[in-house]
Amino acid sequence: MGSTVMQQNYNYSLQQVLKSEGGYTNDPRDPGGPTNYGITIADYRMYINPKGTALDVKNMHLADAQSIYRSKYWNALNCDSLPSGVDYCVFDYGVNSGIGRARKVWNKVKTDDPVETVNAICNERLKFLQSLSTWSHFGKGWGPRVASVRADSLKLAKAPQTPIHSTAVTGGVV
């Protein structure tokens, strides 16, 4: 696969993650604490400002979130080298459940068939999410998210030379 396709998959993948993650939240049931664009206060402090506050997270610029997503998730998971569709699937899993878990599952289930790999990752991901004590509250969002990631990843995997979307992410959450 050419790097152009993967770069285009990154832009599409980031758009989808931003849609899923939404804007600012500070739900006491979420162990991430203050979060904006899906970026927790801990990550904001690690990548942007070590003394960042909840207000700083609330007022975070989209460009800061994009930078964190690129380095902490996409690059750390080496998504540019993954097959089309698997790249988005692994990226979103890493964002939602941590890069360590996403990497572990990817290494456990990867096959030569991207469609089979996407399905295996999504099955494992849903099983894991359903086992969490917070499923009763967050499951109504997580379940449809995994289904959407599966559907979009399968489209990418079945048409690897034709990315679903190839524009850069700019402006506010789309």
Secondary structure by P-SEA (a helix, b strand, c coil): ccaaaaaaaaaaaaaaaaaaacccccccccccccccccccaaaaaacccccccaaaaaaccaaaaaaaaacccccccccccccaaaaaaaaaaaaaccaaaaaaaaaacccccaaaaaaaaaaaaaaaaaaccccccaaaaaaaaaaaaaaaaaaaaacccccccccccccccc
